[in-house]
Amino acid sequence: MRKWVLVLQCAVIAAVVLVSVGTAKAELGVYAEHMDGGDMGKGYGLGLRTDLSLMEFLNLGLRAGYYEFDTGDTIMVPVEAVLTAGVPFMLVRVYGGLGVGYYMFPSGLDLSDEFGFFPLVGASFDIGPLGCFLEARWLFLEADLGSAADALPNSTTADIDSVGISLGMTLKF
């Protein structure tokens, strides 16, 4: 639980710093995500994100989330950085990008905290300062099982590679 509070504090501080740099193209958002967590089964989560427009087509984002998986009541707390490039298409901005993250497992199966990466594609739609987005990503992540080796026979690692679909809302500054 302490790690989760720390992650949220870091996300809020990052949002304040990004907004304070004076750019008019910063945003803060919330999202819900469904993941097919590989060896962990289905996963559901909520998260916060902040994005800063570096150029007209290029964004840098920071994200923090909280996910629960079916297998062993496992909880995952990711902290991620994402670089996306996008183009406007009618009223929608279509984008793709790459992200890296540090994934913590504070409870459930005894999994090691690990780094992972993911490509993503998405689309966003803005109405004034409010926006909504839909994203799909493929997370590449593998964690050592530690004392939980009995949970997955014939394996010392948990394959958490997964497809995730996110739906969220943003507020632009």
N, C-alpha and C positions, 0 to 999 in steps of 0.2 A: 504494500500500500504506500509506503514512503517513496518508493521509486516512482509510482504513478503521480504522486503529488509533485515530485521534483520535475518530472516530464512536463506536467501542466504548467508549472512555474516557468520553465525554460521556453515553452511555446508562447506564453503571454509576454515574456520579456522580449523574445524575438519579434513578436508582432509590434510591440511598442517601438523597438529600435528601427524596424523597417519603415514604420509610419513616420517616425521622427526625422528620417533622412531628408524629408521635404519633397519626396516624389508624390505626384498626384495619382499615381497608378499602383497603389498598394491595396491589398484586400485581405480580409479576415473571413474565414469560413468554417462551417461545420459539415460533417458528412457521416453517412452510414454506409457500411460495406458488408457484403456477403462474400466469403471466400470458400473455395473447395481446398481445404488445407492438407492435401496429400495424406500422409500417415496420421495426421491429427483429426481427420474427418472434416465436417462442415464447421466454419467459423463465422461469427457475426461480431461486428465491432462498430464503434463510434470514434470520431476523431475531430481534431482541430487542425486547421491549416492556415498559413499565411503566405501570400505571394507578393513579389515585388517585380514590377516590369523593368527589365534592364534595358530593353530596346522595344521598338514597336511590336516586334514579333517574338521576343525572347523573354521568358519569365524564370525567376528563381523562387522556389517554394520550400517552406519548412513545414513538417507535419508531425503530429504526435497522436497516438491512438490507444485504444483499449479493446482487445479482442478476446472472445471466449470460444474455445473449440470443444467438440463433442468428446474427444478422446481424453480420458483421465481428468476431466474438468480443467484442462490446461488454459492458462491465461497468457496472452502475449501483449507486450507493451512496446510498440515500435516508435522510434524517433527517426525521421527520414528527411532527406534533402532531395529536391526534384528540379531538374532543368527541363523546361518545355519550350518548344517552338510551335507557333500557330499562325494560321491565316484566317481572316474573316471570310465567311461564305454566307452571303445574304445576311440574315439576322443572327447567325450562329458563328462562333469562333471554333474552328476545328484545330486540334493540336495533338502533338505526340512528344514523347520525351523519354528521359532515362532518370532513374532515381537510385539512391543508395540509402541504406538504413542500418541502424543498430537495433536488434530485436531482443528484448528481455523477456524471460519467462519466470515471473515471480512465484507462481503456484501451479499446482497440477503435477504433471510428470516432471521429473528432475532433469530438465533440459538445460544445456549450457547457453548463455547469452552469446549471440553470433551476429556477424555482419551479413547482409544480403543485398541484392540489387534487383531492379525491375524495369522493363520497358512499359510504357503506358500510352494509350490513345484516349482521347476524350473530346467532348464538345461542351461549350458553355453558351448560355443565353443570358443577356443582361437587359434589365428594365430599369433605367436610371441607375441608382447606386446599388440596387439589389441584383443578384444573379443566381442562376442555378447551373449545375454541371452534372454530367454523367461521364464516368471513366471506366475503362477496363484496363487491367494490368496483369502481368504474369510475374509473380514473385519467385525468385530463385533463392532458396534458403534451406540449409541443412544444419541441424543442431545435434551435438553429442548427447547421448541418452544418460550417461552417468549411472546412478543407482536405479534408473527406470528401465534398464535393459530387458527386464522380463516383460514389459508392456508390448514390445515389438520383437517377436521371435526372430532369431538369426540375423540380428542387426545391432550395431553399436551406435547408429545415428538415426535420427528421425528426418525423413524427407518431407519438408514442409513446402516444397514447390507448389504453388497454387495460382489459380485464376481468381481474380477478385473483381467485383463490380461495385462501384461507388456511386452514390447519388447524394448531392449536397447543395447547400446554399452559401452565397458569399455576400459580403458587404464591402463595397469599394470606398476608398478614401481619396 
